[in-house]
């Protein structure tokens, strides 16, 4: 498996799954744009962890369509091509329906949809013309088991990921004739800083008990799958949504 010579834009690459994806894709030979939203120090730690190559750190608020489009423009300006887009960035805000005020309920919905769904849609719209002009490309979205299983205290998150799945499937149909292939991975719990409080909290033992594999996924497992989907030779997987949850939820 090799991505030698490719240019990959990985969103939310400052830590966790995004950092693992950036490292895996760079190890396959690609130049990587390490995107971050607010934590520049963490993004530069990701950059330092990548193998030698022509990599760069870029910031953008993906909830702002203008900044999302500019992120793609800056990538193209630097490299003259964009071969791979990984839509990994997302937010996960708690909003129990019976405990959340109306104003906060709407605020969480707007922030979540702007970042988790409209952000990727904007990036895809911006990057696809470059991919088509270059002969094709790969888009891999990072969704969630919650899109299928439900998120009782994070409804906006679950809905945003379900929307991301549908977006990818719709555009896989539209773009396959142009050699642009779109796939999605849907992890369950992954051993990252974001999941840490849940895994170490009162429900941690039950979370693991619900996973037949007996453990949560490692970020590197998700990253290897993303890199595989970004590699030539996987074209017939376009439109697929692939679970990474240790058989904790099967469709």
JOHUHU-V49718 format. One record per residue. RES is the residue in three letters. NEAR is the number of other C-alpha atoms within 10 Angstrom. Layout:
res=[RES,RES]
near=[NEAR,NEAR]
This chain:
res=[UNK,UNK,UNK,UNK,UNK,UNK,UNK,UNK,UNK,UNK,UNK,UNK,UNK,UNK,UNK,UNK,UNK,UNK,UNK,UNK,UNK,UNK,UNK,UNK,UNK,UNK,UNK,UNK,UNK,UNK,UNK,UNK,UNK,UNK,UNK,UNK,UNK,UNK,UNK,UNK,UNK,UNK,UNK,UNK,UNK,UNK,UNK,UNK,UNK,UNK,UNK,UNK,UNK,UNK,UNK,UNK,UNK,UNK,UNK,UNK,UNK,UNK,UNK,UNK,UNK,UNK,UNK,UNK,UNK,UNK,UNK,UNK,UNK,UNK,UNK,UNK,UNK,UNK,UNK,UNK,UNK,UNK,UNK,UNK,UNK,UNK,UNK,UNK,UNK,UNK,UNK,UNK,UNK,UNK,UNK,UNK,UNK,UNK,UNK,UNK,UNK,UNK,UNK,UNK,UNK,UNK,UNK,UNK,UNK,UNK,UNK,UNK,UNK,UNK,UNK,UNK,UNK,UNK,UNK,UNK,UNK,UNK,UNK,UNK,UNK,UNK,UNK,UNK,UNK,UNK,UNK,UNK,UNK,UNK,UNK,UNK,UNK,UNK,UNK,UNK,UNK,UNK,UNK,UNK,UNK,UNK,UNK,UNK,UNK,UNK,UNK,UNK,UNK,UNK,UNK,UNK,UNK,UNK,UNK,UNK,UNK,UNK,UNK,UNK,UNK,UNK,UNK,UNK,UNK,UNK,UNK,UNK,UNK,UNK,UNK,UNK,UNK,UNK,UNK,UNK,UNK,UNK,UNK,UNK,UNK,UNK,UNK,UNK,UNK,UNK,UNK,UNK,UNK,UNK,UNK,UNK,UNK,UNK,UNK,UNK,UNK,UNK,UNK,UNK,UNK,UNK,UNK,UNK,UNK,UNK,UNK,UNK,UNK,UNK,UNK,UNK,UNK,UNK,UNK,UNK,UNK,UNK,UNK,UNK,UNK,UNK,UNK,UNK,UNK,UNK,UNK,UNK,UNK,UNK,UNK,UNK,UNK,UNK,UNK,UNK,UNK,UNK,UNK,UNK,UNK,UNK,UNK,UNK,UNK,UNK,UNK]
near=[11,16,21,14,11,21,26,27,28,24,29,28,30,27,20,19,26,28,27,24,29,33,25,22,28,27,18,18,19,25,27,27,29,27,30,25,18,13,13,15,11,15,25,19,13,22,22,12,14,22,16,12,12,14,19,16,17,17,20,20,16,28,22,14,20,13,17,23,19,16,24,24,17,13,20,16,11,11,13,12,20,28,26,28,27,28,26,21,23,24,17,15,15,16,22,14,13,8,9,13,12,10,8,11,17,14,12,21,18,14,18,26,22,21,21,29,24,22,25,28,20,20,22,22,13,18,25,22,14,19,22,17,11,14,12,20,29,24,26,25,24,24,28,27,23,22,19,16,14,15,17,14,15,19,22,25,30,24,21,25,25,19,18,25,25,15,18,25,18,13,18,21,14,12,17,17,11,15,16,23,29,31,27,28,23,21,23,21,26,22,17,16,12,15,14,13,12,14,20,10,10,10,12,14,13,10,17,17,14,15,18,13,13,13,17,24,19,17,20,19,15,24,21,16,18,24,23,18,23,28,20,13,10,13,17,10,15,23,22,17,21,17,20,22,22,19,14,20,16,10,6]
